[in-house]
Amino acid sequence: ILTAVFLMGLCQPLYAADNKININTASQEELMKLKYVGEKLSQRIIEYRKDHPFQKPEDLMNVKGIGKKVFGTNKDLIVVNDNQ
């Protein structure tokens, strides 16, 4: 049992890498999985992308309330299209 738990722990980073969040299509609940993104910020992201689809992950910093800290913490978790 301990060996299985240990091996699952080793595989977790590989699994997490495949679960990126597309900031152009993610639901509010999915966006809230990002660190420092709560209900208000997730709603701002959704409102912003209606008129300004994200072209690159860095565009997320154009959303009011999202600065370098929030972006830097989440940059490895987000994509702007499903082919990334």
BELFEN-V851437 format. One record per pair of residues at least 24 apart in sequence whose ideal C-beta (glycine too) atoms are under 6 Angstrom apart, sorted by sequence separation. I is the first residue (numbers start at 1). J is the second residue. D is the distance in whole Angstrom. If there is no record, write none. Layout:
BEGIN
i=<I & I>
j=<J & J>
d=<D & D>
END
This chain:
BEGIN
i=<41 & 24 & 54 & 24 & 24 & 23 & 36 & 23 & 35 & 35 & 34 & 23 & 21 & 24 & 20 & 21 & 22 & 20 & 22>
j=<65 & 49 & 80 & 53 & 54 & 54 & 70 & 60 & 73 & 74 & 74 & 78 & 77 & 80 & 77 & 78 & 79 & 79 & 82>
d=<5 & 6 & 4 & 5 & 5 & 5 & 5 & 6 & 5 & 6 & 5 & 5 & 6 & 6 & 6 & 5 & 5 & 5 & 6>
END
